[in-house]
Amino acid sequence: MDKKEISAAIMKGTTTVGVVCSDGVVIGADTRATGDTFIANTEMIKVYKIDDTLGMTIAGVVGDATYLVKFLKVQNEFYKMNEGKPLSPGAAASLLSLLLQENKFAPYIVQLIVGGLNKGPELYSIDPYGGSVKETKFSSTGSGSFFALGYLESVYNPLLSAQDAAKHIAKSLSIAMKRDAATGDSMRLMAITKRGFKEYTKEEIDRLLK
């Protein structure tokens, strides 16, 4: 596949979002998996906890993306055994970036968001070739990302609390679901803050959307 084909592959089939807030990072995604016009799965997990202070979202080819989740979890456990603490978001993004860069001639067809806490909140977006960008506000990937980014651009404030950020992510995903056929069914949200790790329940997400 050439770069244009790879770009097309990762820009269809999902919407994932990450937002930096005053007390941490919130990440989220829809749960629909598609193969062209076929809805292959309505409960696809695209948001993952790596550790209490680290999480990631995935978009692209499922096998490639889930392998990278497993890779990062293993690397995090090795690091904790040696250093007594989990990987920082920056270190996690660097590891993934190096792996993707090493395989750029037979690339993993993915786009990733890595977020969590170090000395403060950190958020990174990573492309299939290992390009890693530190985001200071928010990031979104997938075919519905244009709708999500448009909404987030209009409401973002660096003083947002994690609860406010979760509400805006839920709203941005809801907008993407209405306009992008490859984004849909339900959503998952996770917050990583100084108070700890939180995964939102369906009932909590429903309240955020009211």
Backbone as JSON Lines, residues from 0, in Angstrom:
{"i":0,"aa":"M","n":[0.84,-1.2,0.0],"ca":[0.0,0.0,0.0],"c":[0.87,1.25,0.0]}
{"i":1,"aa":"D","n":[0.49,2.25,-0.8],"ca":[1.23,3.49,-0.76],"c":[0.66,4.39,0.33]}
{"i":2,"aa":"K","n":[1.29,5.56,0.53],"ca":[0.88,6.42,1.63],"c":[-0.56,6.89,1.5]}
{"i":3,"aa":"K","n":[-0.99,7.12,0.26],"ca":[-2.36,7.58,0.05],"c":[-3.36,6.51,0.45]}
{"i":4,"aa":"E","n":[-3.08,5.26,0.11],"ca":[-3.97,4.15,0.46],"c":[-3.99,3.92,1.97]}
{"i":5,"aa":"I","n":[-2.83,4.05,2.62],"ca":[-2.76,3.87,4.07],"c":[-3.54,4.96,4.78]}
{"i":6,"aa":"S","n":[-3.38,6.19,4.29],"ca":[-4.12,7.31,4.87],"c":[-5.62,7.09,4.75]}
{"i":7,"aa":"A","n":[-6.06,6.59,3.58],"ca":[-7.48,6.32,3.38],"c":[-7.97,5.22,4.32]}
{"i":8,"aa":"A","n":[-7.11,4.22,4.56],"ca":[-7.5,3.09,5.41],"c":[-7.72,3.5,6.85]}
{"i":9,"aa":"I","n":[-6.89,4.39,7.37],"ca":[-7.02,4.78,8.78],"c":[-8.02,5.9,8.98]}
{"i":10,"aa":"M","n":[-8.43,6.54,7.88],"ca":[-9.39,7.63,8.01],"c":[-10.82,7.15,7.77]}
{"i":11,"aa":"K","n":[-11.06,5.86,7.9],"ca":[-12.43,5.38,7.82],"c":[-12.66,4.34,8.91]}
{"i":12,"aa":"G","n":[-13.87,4.34,9.43],"ca":[-14.22,3.28,10.34],"c":[-14.3,3.63,11.81]}
{"i":13,"aa":"T","n":[-14.06,4.88,12.2],"ca":[-14.11,5.17,13.64],"c":[-14.0,6.66,13.92]}
{"i":14,"aa":"T","n":[-14.2,7.01,15.18],"ca":[-13.82,8.32,15.69],"c":[-13.23,8.12,17.09]}
{"i":15,"aa":"T","n":[-12.02,8.57,17.29],"ca":[-11.41,8.56,18.62],"c":[-11.03,9.98,18.99]}
{"i":16,"aa":"V","n":[-11.04,10.27,20.29],"ca":[-10.81,11.64,20.76],"c":[-9.99,11.62,22.04]}
{"i":17,"aa":"G","n":[-9.11,12.59,22.18],"ca":[-8.4,12.83,23.43],"c":[-8.4,14.3,23.75]}
{"i":18,"aa":"V","n":[-8.6,14.67,25.02],"ca":[-8.66,16.07,25.43],"c":[-7.79,16.28,26.67]}
{"i":19,"aa":"V","n":[-6.98,17.32,26.63],"ca":[-6.21,17.74,27.8],"c":[-7.09,18.68,28.63]}
{"i":20,"aa":"C","n":[-7.2,18.42,29.93],"ca":[-8.01,19.27,30.79],"c":[-7.16,19.76,31.96]}
{"i":21,"aa":"S","n":[-7.76,20.53,32.84],"ca":[-6.98,21.17,33.9],"c":[-6.41,20.16,34.88]}
{"i":22,"aa":"D","n":[-7.1,19.02,35.06],"ca":[-6.66,18.04,36.05],"c":[-6.27,16.7,35.47]}
{"i":23,"aa":"G","n":[-6.1,16.63,34.15],"ca":[-5.68,15.37,33.55],"c":[-5.98,15.26,32.07]}
{"i":24,"aa":"V","n":[-6.32,14.06,31.64],"ca":[-6.6,13.76,30.24],"c":[-7.84,12.86,30.19]}
{"i":25,"aa":"V","n":[-8.68,13.11,29.2],"ca":[-9.83,12.24,28.96],"c":[-9.75,11.72,27.52]}
{"i":26,"aa":"I","n":[-9.98,10.43,27.32],"ca":[-9.95,9.83,25.99],"c":[-11.25,9.06,25.76]}
{"i":27,"aa":"G","n":[-11.64,8.95,24.49],"ca":[-12.88,8.25,24.19],"c":[-12.95,7.82,22.74]}
{"i":28,"aa":"A","n":[-13.91,6.94,22.44],"ca":[-14.11,6.47,21.07],"c":[-15.48,5.82,20.96]}
{"i":29,"aa":"D","n":[-15.94,5.68,19.73],"ca":[-17.16,4.91,19.48],"c":[-16.83,3.42,19.51]}
{"i":30,"aa":"T","n":[-17.81,2.57,19.24],"ca":[-17.58,1.11,19.34],"c":[-17.92,0.35,18.05]}
{"i":31,"aa":"R","n":[-18.08,1.07,16.93],"ca":[-18.43,0.41,15.68],"c":[-17.18,0.04,14.9]}
{"i":32,"aa":"A","n":[-17.15,-1.2,14.39],"ca":[-16.08,-1.65,13.49],"c":[-16.71,-1.99,12.14]}
{"i":33,"aa":"T","n":[-16.13,-1.47,11.07],"ca":[-16.71,-1.67,9.75],"c":[-15.71,-2.29,8.78]}
{"i":34,"aa":"G","n":[-16.25,-2.96,7.78],"ca":[-15.48,-3.44,6.64],"c":[-16.18,-2.93,5.41]}
{"i":35,"aa":"D","n":[-15.67,-1.83,4.85],"ca":[-16.35,-1.13,3.77],"c":[-17.73,-0.68,4.28]}
{"i":36,"aa":"T","n":[-18.82,-1.14,3.66],"ca":[-20.15,-0.72,4.12],"c":[-20.75,-1.7,5.13]}
{"i":37,"aa":"F","n":[-20.03,-2.77,5.45],"ca":[-20.53,-3.79,6.37],"c":[-20.16,-3.44,7.8]}
{"i":38,"aa":"I","n":[-21.14,-3.45,8.69],"ca":[-20.88,-3.24,10.12],"c":[-20.48,-4.57,10.73]}
{"i":39,"aa":"A","n":[-19.19,-4.73,10.99],"ca":[-18.65,-6.02,11.43],"c":[-18.83,-6.26,12.92]}
{"i":40,"aa":"N","n":[-18.82,-5.18,13.71],"ca":[-18.9,-5.33,15.17],"c":[-19.46,-4.05,15.76]}
{"i":41,"aa":"T","n":[-20.34,-4.17,16.74],"ca":[-20.93,-2.98,17.37],"c":[-20.4,-2.75,18.78]}
{"i":42,"aa":"E","n":[-19.47,-3.61,19.23],"ca":[-18.93,-3.5,20.59],"c":[-17.41,-3.51,20.59]}
{"i":43,"aa":"M","n":[-16.83,-2.95,19.56],"ca":[-15.37,-2.93,19.43],"c":[-14.74,-2.01,20.48]}
{"i":44,"aa":"I","n":[-13.74,-2.53,21.18],"ca":[-13.03,-1.71,22.17],"c":[-11.9,-0.96,21.48]}
{"i":45,"aa":"K","n":[-11.94,0.36,21.58],"ca":[-10.93,1.2,20.94],"c":[-10.23,2.12,21.94]}
{"i":46,"aa":"V","n":[-10.6,2.0,23.22],"ca":[-10.0,2.8,24.29],"c":[-9.45,1.83,25.34]}
{"i":47,"aa":"Y","n":[-8.18,1.97,25.66],"ca":[-7.52,0.99,26.53],"c":[-6.8,1.65,27.7]}
{"i":48,"aa":"K","n":[-6.94,1.02,28.85],"ca":[-6.14,1.39,30.02],"c":[-4.82,0.62,29.95]}
{"i":49,"aa":"I","n":[-3.71,1.33,29.96],"ca":[-2.39,0.69,30.02],"c":[-1.92,0.62,31.47]}
{"i":50,"aa":"D","n":[-2.2,1.68,32.23],"ca":[-1.9,1.73,33.66],"c":[-2.78,2.8,34.27]}
{"i":51,"aa":"D","n":[-2.69,2.99,35.57],"ca":[-3.54,3.98,36.23],"c":[-3.28,5.4,35.72]}
{"i":52,"aa":"T","n":[-2.09,5.65,35.18],"ca":[-1.75,6.99,34.7],"c":[-1.54,7.03,33.18]}
{"i":53,"aa":"L","n":[-1.99,6.0,32.49],"ca":[-1.69,5.91,31.05],"c":[-2.8,5.18,30.31]}
{"i":54,"aa":"G","n":[-3.24,5.75,29.18],"ca":[-4.24,5.1,28.35],"c":[-3.99,5.41,26.89]}
{"i":55,"aa":"M","n":[-4.7,4.73,25.99],"ca":[-4.54,4.97,24.56],"c":[-5.81,4.63,23.81]}
{"i":56,"aa":"T","n":[-5.96,5.24,22.63],"ca":[-7.03,4.88,21.71],"c":[-6.42,4.36,20.43]}
{"i":57,"aa":"I","n":[-7.22,3.56,19.7],"ca":[-6.73,2.97,18.46],"c":[-7.7,3.26,17.31]}
{"i":58,"aa":"A","n":[-7.14,3.41,16.12],"ca":[-7.91,3.51,14.88],"c":[-7.1,2.82,13.8]}
{"i":59,"aa":"G","n":[-7.78,2.22,12.82],"ca":[-7.09,1.55,11.73],"c":[-7.39,0.07,11.69]}
{"i":60,"aa":"V","n":[-6.42,-0.71,11.21],"ca":[-6.58,-2.16,11.09],"c":[-6.55,-2.78,12.49]}
{"i":61,"aa":"V","n":[-7.56,-3.58,12.81],"ca":[-7.73,-4.09,14.17],"c":[-6.53,-4.91,14.63]}
{"i":62,"aa":"G","n":[-6.05,-5.83,13.78],"ca":[-4.92,-6.67,14.19],"c":[-3.68,-5.86,14.5]}
{"i":63,"aa":"D","n":[-3.38,-4.88,13.66],"ca":[-2.21,-4.02,13.9],"c":[-2.38,-3.24,15.2]}
{"i":64,"aa":"A","n":[-3.55,-2.66,15.36],"ca":[-3.78,-1.78,16.51],"c":[-3.76,-2.55,17.83]}
{"i":65,"aa":"T","n":[-4.42,-3.7,17.87],"ca":[-4.46,-4.46,19.13],"c":[-3.09,-5.04,19.48]}
{"i":66,"aa":"Y","n":[-2.29,-5.35,18.46],"ca":[-0.92,-5.79,18.74],"c":[-0.14,-4.68,19.45]}
{"i":67,"aa":"L","n":[-0.32,-3.45,18.99],"ca":[0.41,-2.34,19.6],"c":[-0.05,-2.07,21.02]}
{"i":68,"aa":"V","n":[-1.33,-2.32,21.29],"ca":[-1.81,-2.21,22.68],"c":[-1.1,-3.23,23.56]}
{"i":69,"aa":"K","n":[-1.04,-4.48,23.08],"ca":[-0.36,-5.54,23.85],"c":[1.12,-5.22,24.02]}
{"i":70,"aa":"F","n":[1.75,-4.72,22.96],"ca":[3.16,-4.35,23.03],"c":[3.39,-3.3,24.12]}
{"i":71,"aa":"L","n":[2.55,-2.28,24.15],"ca":[2.74,-1.22,25.14],"c":[2.47,-1.71,26.55]}
{"i":72,"aa":"K","n":[1.49,-2.57,26.73],"ca":[1.22,-3.12,28.06],"c":[2.42,-3.92,28.58]}
{"i":73,"aa":"V","n":[3.01,-4.73,27.71],"ca":[4.18,-5.53,28.11],"c":[5.36,-4.63,28.45]}
{"i":74,"aa":"Q","n":[5.61,-3.63,27.6],"ca":[6.72,-2.7,27.85],"c":[6.51,-1.95,29.16]}
{"i":75,"aa":"N","n":[5.26,-1.6,29.44],"ca":[4.95,-0.9,30.69],"c":[5.24,-1.78,31.9]}
{"i":76,"aa":"E","n":[4.89,-3.06,31.81],"ca":[5.15,-3.97,32.93],"c":[6.65,-4.16,33.15]}
{"i":77,"aa":"F","n":[7.41,-4.31,32.06],"ca":[8.87,-4.42,32.19],"c":[9.44,-3.17,32.86]}
{"i":78,"aa":"Y","n":[8.96,-2.01,32.43],"ca":[9.46,-0.75,32.98],"c":[9.13,-0.64,34.48]}
{"i":79,"aa":"K","n":[7.94,-1.05,34.86],"ca":[7.54,-1.0,36.27],"c":[8.39,-1.93,37.13]}
{"i":80,"aa":"M","n":[8.75,-3.11,36.59],"ca":[9.6,-4.03,37.34],"c":[10.98,-3.44,37.57]}
{"i":81,"aa":"N","n":[11.49,-2.72,36.56],"ca":[12.84,-2.17,36.66],"c":[12.9,-0.84,37.4]}
{"i":82,"aa":"E","n":[11.88,0.0,37.2],"ca":[11.92,1.36,37.72],"c":[10.95,1.63,38.86]}
{"i":83,"aa":"G","n":[10.02,0.72,39.08],"ca":[9.08,0.89,40.17],"c":[7.98,1.89,39.89]}
{"i":84,"aa":"K","n":[7.79,2.27,38.64],"ca":[6.73,3.2,38.26],"c":[6.34,2.95,36.81]}
{"i":85,"aa":"P","n":[5.14,3.35,36.4],"ca":[4.73,3.11,35.02],"c":[5.41,4.07,34.04]}
{"i":86,"aa":"L","n":[5.33,3.72,32.77],"ca":[5.83,4.61,31.72],"c":[5.09,5.94,31.76]}
{"i":87,"aa":"S","n":[5.79,7.01,31.47],"ca":[5.13,8.29,31.27],"c":[4.47,8.28,29.89]}
{"i":88,"aa":"P","n":[3.49,9.14,29.66],"ca":[2.89,9.22,28.33],"c":[3.92,9.52,27.24]}
{"i":89,"aa":"G","n":[4.89,10.38,27.53],"ca":[5.92,10.7,26.56],"c":[6.79,9.51,26.22]}
{"i":90,"aa":"A","n":[7.16,8.73,27.23],"ca":[7.97,7.54,26.99],"c":[7.18,6.5,26.21]}
{"i":91,"aa":"A","n":[5.89,6.34,26.54],"ca":[5.04,5.4,25.82],"c":[4.91,5.8,24.36]}
{"i":92,"aa":"A","n":[4.7,7.09,24.12],"ca":[4.6,7.58,22.74],"c":[5.91,7.37,21.98]}
{"i":93,"aa":"S","n":[7.03,7.56,22.65],"ca":[8.33,7.35,22.01],"c":[8.55,5.89,21.63]}
{"i":94,"aa":"L","n":[8.17,4.96,22.51],"ca":[8.3,3.53,22.22],"c":[7.48,3.15,20.99]}
{"i":95,"aa":"L","n":[6.22,3.59,20.96],"ca":[5.37,3.29,19.82],"c":[5.89,3.94,18.55]}
{"i":96,"aa":"S","n":[6.38,5.16,18.69],"ca":[6.93,5.88,17.54],"c":[8.12,5.15,16.95]}
{"i":97,"aa":"L","n":[9.01,4.66,17.81],"ca":[10.19,3.94,17.33],"c":[9.8,2.65,16.62]}
{"i":98,"aa":"L","n":[8.85,1.9,17.19],"ca":[8.4,0.66,16.57],"c":[7.78,0.92,15.2]}
{"i":99,"aa":"L","n":[6.95,1.94,15.11],"ca":[6.32,2.27,13.83],"c":[7.34,2.77,12.82]}
{"i":100,"aa":"Q","n":[8.3,3.56,13.27],"ca":[9.34,4.06,12.38],"c":[10.17,2.91,11.81]}
{"i":101,"aa":"E","n":[10.47,1.92,12.64],"ca":[11.26,0.77,12.2],"c":[10.54,-0.05,11.13]}
{"i":102,"aa":"N","n":[9.22,0.05,11.11],"ca":[8.42,-0.74,10.17],"c":[7.74,0.12,9.11]}
{"i":103,"aa":"K","n":[8.3,1.29,8.83],"ca":[7.61,2.22,7.94],"c":[7.52,1.74,6.49]}
{"i":104,"aa":"F","n":[8.36,0.77,6.09],"ca":[8.27,0.25,4.73],"c":[7.24,-0.88,4.62]}
{"i":105,"aa":"A","n":[6.8,-1.39,5.75],"ca":[5.67,-2.33,5.82],"c":[4.85,-1.92,7.03]}
{"i":106,"aa":"P","n":[4.23,-0.75,6.95],"ca":[3.7,-0.08,8.14],"c":[2.5,-0.75,8.78]}
{"i":107,"aa":"Y","n":[2.41,-0.54,10.09],"ca":[1.18,-0.84,10.81],"c":[0.16,0.22,10.37]}
{"i":108,"aa":"I","n":[-1.02,-0.22,9.96],"ca":[-2.01,0.73,9.46],"c":[-2.87,1.18,10.64]}
{"i":109,"aa":"V","n":[-2.35,2.16,11.35],"ca":[-2.98,2.63,12.58],"c":[-2.8,4.13,12.74]}
{"i":110,"aa":"Q","n":[-3.64,4.69,13.58],"ca":[-3.41,6.02,14.12],"c":[-3.78,5.95,15.58]}
{"i":111,"aa":"L","n":[-2.9,6.42,16.43],"ca":[-3.03,6.23,17.87],"c":[-3.09,7.56,18.62]}
{"i":112,"aa":"I","n":[-3.77,7.54,19.74],"ca":[-3.7,8.64,20.7],"c":[-3.24,8.05,22.03]}
{"i":113,"aa":"V","n":[-2.22,8.63,22.61],"ca":[-1.7,8.2,23.92],"c":[-1.83,9.37,24.88]}
{"i":114,"aa":"G","n":[-2.4,9.11,26.06],"ca":[-2.56,10.19,27.02],"c":[-2.43,9.71,28.45]}
{"i":115,"aa":"G","n":[-2.15,10.65,29.33],"ca":[-2.04,10.32,30.74],"c":[-1.35,11.41,31.52]}
{"i":116,"aa":"L","n":[-0.8,11.02,32.66],"ca":[-0.16,11.97,33.57],"c":[1.32,11.68,33.7]}
{"i":117,"aa":"N","n":[2.11,12.75,33.74],"ca":[3.51,12.7,34.12],"c":[3.66,13.71,35.24]}
{"i":118,"aa":"K","n":[4.35,14.79,35.02],"ca":[4.32,15.89,35.99],"c":[3.03,16.68,35.83]}
{"i":119,"aa":"G","n":[2.44,16.54,34.67],"ca":[1.15,17.14,34.36],"c":[0.5,16.3,33.28]}
{"i":120,"aa":"P","n":[-0.66,16.72,32.77],"ca":[-1.32,15.96,31.72],"c":[-0.55,16.03,30.4]}
{"i":121,"aa":"E","n":[-0.51,14.9,29.68],"ca":[0.17,14.85,28.39],"c":[-0.68,14.06,27.39]}
{"i":122,"aa":"L","n":[-0.7,14.52,26.14],"ca":[-1.47,13.86,25.09],"c":[-0.63,13.84,23.81]}
{"i":123,"aa":"Y","n":[-0.58,12.68,23.15],"ca":[0.2,12.53,21.92],"c":[-0.64,11.85,20.85]}
{"i":124,"aa":"S","n":[-0.48,12.31,19.61],"ca":[-1.06,11.61,18.46],"c":[0.09,11.01,17.66]}
{"i":125,"aa":"I","n":[-0.11,9.77,17.17],"ca":[0.96,9.03,16.51],"c":[0.44,8.47,15.19]}
{"i":126,"aa":"D","n":[1.19,8.72,14.1],"ca":[0.75,8.26,12.78],"c":[1.41,6.92,12.43]}
{"i":127,"aa":"P","n":[1.03,6.3,11.29],"ca":[1.55,4.96,10.95],"c":[3.05,4.88,10.75]}
{"i":128,"aa":"Y","n":[3.69,6.02,10.47],"ca":[5.12,6.01,10.19],"c":[5.97,6.39,11.39]}
{"i":129,"aa":"G","n":[5.32,6.56,12.54],"ca":[6.05,6.87,13.76],"c":[6.11,8.33,14.11]}
{"i":130,"aa":"G","n":[5.44,9.16,13.33],"ca":[5.38,10.58,13.68],"c":[4.58,10.78,14.95]}
{"i":131,"aa":"S","n":[5.18,11.42,15.93],"ca":[4.53,11.63,17.22],"c":[4.45,13.12,17.51]}
{"i":132,"aa":"V","n":[3.24,13.6,17.76],"ca":[3.02,15.02,18.01],"c":[2.41,15.2,19.4]}
{"i":133,"aa":"K","n":[3.03,16.04,20.21],"ca":[2.45,16.34,21.52],"c":[1.35,17.38,21.33]}
{"i":134,"aa":"E","n":[0.15,17.01,21.75],"ca":[-1.01,17.89,21.61],"c":[-1.22,18.66,22.9]}
{"i":135,"aa":"T","n":[-1.44,19.95,22.79],"ca":[-1.62,20.78,23.98],"c":[-3.09,20.99,24.33]}
{"i":136,"aa":"K","n":[-3.99,20.64,23.4],"ca":[-5.42,20.84,23.63],"c":[-6.21,19.55,23.46]}
{"i":137,"aa":"F","n":[-6.28,19.07,22.22],"ca":[-7.08,17.88,21.93],"c":[-6.61,17.26,20.63]}
{"i":138,"aa":"S","n":[-7.09,16.03,20.38],"ca":[-6.76,15.33,19.15],"c":[-7.92,14.4,18.81]}
{"i":139,"aa":"S","n":[-8.05,14.07,17.52],"ca":[-9.08,13.13,17.09],"c":[-8.6,12.4,15.85]}
{"i":140,"aa":"T","n":[-8.99,11.13,15.71],"ca":[-8.61,10.33,14.55],"c":[-9.84,9.65,13.96]}
{"i":141,"aa":"G","n":[-9.69,9.17,12.73],"ca":[-10.75,8.4,12.09],"c":[-11.64,9.23,11.19]}
{"i":142,"aa":"S","n":[-12.59,8.54,10.58],"ca":[-13.43,9.17,9.56],"c":[-14.37,10.23,10.13]}
{"i":143,"aa":"G","n":[-14.7,10.12,11.41],"ca":[-15.56,11.13,12.02],"c":[-14.8,12.24,12.71]}
{"i":144,"aa":"S","n":[-13.48,12.24,12.57],"ca":[-12.66,13.21,13.3],"c":[-12.92,14.65,12.87]}
{"i":145,"aa":"F","n":[-13.29,14.85,11.62],"ca":[-13.55,16.23,11.15],"c":[-14.71,16.85,11.93]}
{"i":146,"aa":"F","n":[-15.75,16.05,12.18],"ca":[-16.89,16.55,12.93],"c":[-16.53,16.77,14.39]}
{"i":147,"aa":"A","n":[-15.78,15.82,14.96],"ca":[-15.37,15.94,16.36],"c":[-14.47,17.14,16.58]}
{"i":148,"aa":"L","n":[-13.5,17.32,15.68],"ca":[-12.56,18.43,15.83],"c":[-13.26,19.78,15.69]}
{"i":149,"aa":"G","n":[-14.23,19.86,14.77],"ca":[-14.97,21.11,14.6],"c":[-15.7,21.5,15.87]}
{"i":150,"aa":"Y","n":[-16.32,20.52,16.51],"ca":[-17.02,20.8,17.77],"c":[-16.04,21.18,18.87]}
{"i":151,"aa":"L","n":[-14.98,20.4,19.03],"ca":[-14.02,20.65,20.11],"c":[-13.34,22.0,19.96]}
{"i":152,"aa":"E","n":[-13.09,22.4,18.72],"ca":[-12.47,23.71,18.47],"c":[-13.35,24.84,19.01]}
{"i":153,"aa":"S","n":[-14.65,24.65,18.96],"ca":[-15.58,25.71,19.37],"c":[-15.8,25.78,20.88]}
{"i":154,"aa":"V","n":[-15.48,24.68,21.6],"ca":[-15.8,24.66,23.03],"c":[-14.57,24.54,23.94]}
{"i":155,"aa":"Y","n":[-13.41,24.27,23.37],"ca":[-12.25,23.96,24.23],"c":[-11.81,25.15,25.07]}
{"i":156,"aa":"N","n":[-11.47,24.84,26.31],"ca":[-10.91,25.81,27.25],"c":[-9.91,25.05,28.12]}
{"i":157,"aa":"P","n":[-8.69,25.56,28.29],"ca":[-7.69,24.84,29.09],"c":[-8.08,24.65,30.54]}
{"i":158,"aa":"L","n":[-9.09,25.39,31.01],"ca":[-9.53,25.27,32.39],"c":[-10.62,24.22,32.58]}
{"i":159,"aa":"L","n":[-10.96,23.51,31.51],"ca":[-11.97,22.46,31.61],"c":[-11.6,21.44,32.67]}
{"i":160,"aa":"S","n":[-12.57,21.01,33.46],"ca":[-12.35,19.89,34.37],"c":[-12.45,18.6,33.57]}
{"i":161,"aa":"A","n":[-12.05,17.49,34.18],"ca":[-12.17,16.19,33.51],"c":[-13.63,15.88,33.2]}
{"i":162,"aa":"Q","n":[-14.52,16.23,34.1],"ca":[-15.95,15.98,33.88],"c":[-16.46,16.79,32.68]}
{"i":163,"aa":"D","n":[-16.03,18.04,32.58],"ca":[-16.42,18.87,31.44],"c":[-15.82,18.33,30.14]}
{"i":164,"aa":"A","n":[-14.56,17.89,30.22],"ca":[-13.91,17.32,29.03],"c":[-14.63,16.06,28.58]}
{"i":165,"aa":"A","n":[-15.04,15.22,29.54],"ca":[-15.77,14.0,29.21],"c":[-17.1,14.35,28.54]}
{"i":166,"aa":"K","n":[-17.75,15.38,29.03],"ca":[-19.02,15.8,28.44],"c":[-18.82,16.25,26.99]}
{"i":167,"aa":"H","n":[-17.76,17.0,26.74],"ca":[-17.49,17.48,25.39],"c":[-17.06,16.34,24.46]}
{"i":168,"aa":"I","n":[-16.31,15.39,24.98],"ca":[-15.94,14.23,24.16],"c":[-17.19,13.44,23.78]}
{"i":169,"aa":"A","n":[-18.06,13.21,24.76],"ca":[-19.3,12.48,24.48],"c":[-20.11,13.21,23.42]}
{"i":170,"aa":"K","n":[-20.19,14.52,23.54],"ca":[-20.93,15.32,22.56],"c":[-20.28,15.25,21.19]}
{"i":171,"aa":"S","n":[-18.95,15.34,21.14],"ca":[-18.26,15.3,19.84],"c":[-18.45,13.94,19.16]}
{"i":172,"aa":"L","n":[-18.42,12.87,19.94],"ca":[-18.65,11.53,19.39],"c":[-20.1,11.38,18.91]}
{"i":173,"aa":"S","n":[-21.02,11.96,19.66],"ca":[-22.43,11.91,19.28],"c":[-22.66,12.61,17.94]}
{"i":174,"aa":"I","n":[-21.99,13.75,17.76],"ca":[-22.09,14.49,16.49],"c":[-21.51,13.66,15.35]}
{"i":175,"aa":"A","n":[-20.35,13.04,15.59],"ca":[-19.72,12.2,14.56],"c":[-20.62,11.02,14.2]}
{"i":176,"aa":"M","n":[-21.27,10.43,15.2],"ca":[-22.16,9.3,14.94],"c":[-23.32,9.69,14.02]}
{"i":177,"aa":"K","n":[-23.78,10.92,14.15],"ca":[-24.92,11.37,13.34],"c":[-24.52,11.66,11.9]}
{"i":178,"aa":"R","n":[-23.25,11.99,11.66],"ca":[-22.83,12.43,10.33],"c":[-21.91,11.46,9.61]}
{"i":179,"aa":"D","n":[-21.31,10.52,10.34],"ca":[-20.36,9.57,9.75],"c":[-20.89,8.16,9.92]}
{"i":180,"aa":"A","n":[-21.2,7.49,8.82],"ca":[-21.82,6.17,8.88],"c":[-20.91,5.11,9.5]}
{"i":181,"aa":"A","n":[-19.6,5.32,9.47],"ca":[-18.65,4.34,10.02],"c":[-18.41,4.53,11.51]}
{"i":182,"aa":"T","n":[-19.01,5.57,12.09],"ca":[-18.91,5.82,13.52],"c":[-20.28,5.57,14.14]}
{"i":183,"aa":"G","n":[-20.34,4.78,15.2],"ca":[-21.67,4.56,15.75],"c":[-21.77,3.59,16.89]}
{"i":184,"aa":"D","n":[-23.03,3.25,17.18],"ca":[-23.48,2.27,18.17],"c":[-23.38,2.82,19.59]}
{"i":185,"aa":"S","n":[-22.22,2.83,20.2],"ca":[-22.09,3.38,21.55],"c":[-20.7,3.98,21.69]}
{"i":186,"aa":"M","n":[-20.33,4.35,22.92],"ca":[-19.02,4.97,23.12],"c":[-18.43,4.55,24.46]}
{"i":187,"aa":"R","n":[-17.12,4.67,24.55],"ca":[-16.39,4.42,25.8],"c":[-15.56,5.66,26.13]}
{"i":188,"aa":"L","n":[-15.53,6.0,27.4],"ca":[-14.75,7.15,27.86],"c":[-13.91,6.75,29.07]}
{"i":189,"aa":"M","n":[-12.69,7.26,29.13],"ca":[-11.81,7.05,30.27],"c":[-11.15,8.37,30.66]}
{"i":190,"aa":"A","n":[-11.09,8.63,31.95],"ca":[-10.42,9.83,32.47],"c":[-9.22,9.41,33.32]}
{"i":191,"aa":"I","n":[-8.11,10.11,33.11],"ca":[-6.89,9.87,33.89],"c":[-6.53,11.2,34.56]}
{"i":192,"aa":"T","n":[-6.75,11.27,35.86],"ca":[-6.52,12.52,36.58],"c":[-5.73,12.27,37.85]}
{"i":193,"aa":"K","n":[-5.46,13.34,38.57],"ca":[-4.73,13.21,39.83],"c":[-5.53,12.43,40.86]}
{"i":194,"aa":"R","n":[-6.82,12.34,40.66],"ca":[-7.67,11.57,41.58],"c":[-7.65,10.09,41.25]}
{"i":195,"aa":"G","n":[-7.09,9.72,40.08],"ca":[-7.01,8.33,39.7],"c":[-7.6,8.06,38.33]}
{"i":196,"aa":"F","n":[-7.75,6.79,38.03],"ca":[-8.28,6.35,36.73],"c":[-9.78,6.09,36.83]}
{"i":197,"aa":"K","n":[-10.52,6.54,35.83],"ca":[-11.97,6.34,35.84],"c":[-12.45,5.93,34.46]}
{"i":198,"aa":"E","n":[-13.22,4.83,34.39],"ca":[-13.92,4.48,33.16],"c":[-15.4,4.77,33.37]}
{"i":199,"aa":"Y","n":[-15.98,5.54,32.47],"ca":[-17.37,5.94,32.6],"c":[-18.3,4.78,32.23]}
{"i":200,"aa":"T","n":[-19.35,4.62,33.01],"ca":[-20.36,3.61,32.71],"c":[-21.3,4.14,31.63]}
{"i":201,"aa":"K","n":[-22.1,3.25,31.06],"ca":[-23.07,3.66,30.06],"c":[-24.05,4.67,30.64]}
{"i":202,"aa":"E","n":[-24.47,4.46,31.89],"ca":[-25.4,5.38,32.52],"c":[-24.78,6.76,32.71]}
{"i":203,"aa":"E","n":[-23.51,6.8,33.08],"ca":[-22.82,8.08,33.24],"c":[-22.68,8.8,31.91]}
{"i":204,"aa":"I","n":[-22.39,8.06,30.85],"ca":[-22.27,8.66,29.52],"c":[-23.62,9.2,29.06]}
{"i":205,"aa":"D","n":[-24.68,8.46,29.33],"ca":[-26.02,8.93,28.97],"c":[-26.33,10.25,29.66]}
{"i":206,"aa":"R","n":[-25.91,10.39,30.92],"ca":[-26.15,11.65,31.64],"c":[-25.32,12.79,31.05]}
{"i":207,"aa":"L","n":[-24.1,12.47,30.6],"ca":[-23.25,13.5,29.99],"c":[-23.88,14.06,28.72]}
{"i":208,"aa":"L","n":[-24.64,13.23,28.01],"ca":[-25.22,13.63,26.74],"c":[-26.52,14.41,26.88]}
{"i":209,"aa":"K","n":[-27.04,14.53,28.1],"ca":[-28.3,15.24,28.3],"c":[-28.08,16.75,28.29]}
